[in-house]
Amino acid sequence: MGLRDLAKRLRTSVEDLDDQRLQERFSGLTLTPLGDLTARVPARVGGEITRTRIAPRSGVQAFEITVSDGTGDVAAVFTGRRYVAGMEHNRAVVLEGVARAERGRLVMLNPSYTLLSA
């Protein structure tokens, strides 16, 4: 690492560095960047899980995760479940499904998923 690289890294915010790391991590896969994801179009996206929660949807328990790839984020909701084995913070995951706009964010309902190794 040269002096210029070090100076650049010291001036860059932690959030920007994390976004760069995520973009580099998922660049080798054939995925749609989350920043380019549009509603009502089938897509294959990937990223790291940044948030998990259990939230009721229409009176039914649902496990919700937020996934980020450095360009944007998307929520994935698994209805009728309180957890999904292996889905935890900072775990890399690939989601396949159709996103929809809901309350100002994109949400994928019951997408198919693949957990990636660390």
Secondary structure as GFF3:
##gff-version 3
##sequence-region A 1 118
A	DSSP	alpha_helix	3	11	.	.	.	ID=ss1
A	DSSP	alpha_helix	14	25	.	.	.	ID=ss2
A	DSSP	three_ten_helix	34	36	.	.	.	ID=ss3
A	DSSP	beta_strand	42	54	.	.	.	ID=ss4
A	DSSP	beta_strand	62	68	.	.	.	ID=ss5
A	DSSP	beta_strand	73	79	.	.	.	ID=ss6
A	DSSP	beta_strand	92	102	.	.	.	ID=ss7
A	DSSP	beta_strand	105	109	.	.	.	ID=ss8
A	DSSP	beta_strand	112	115	.	.	.	ID=ss9
###
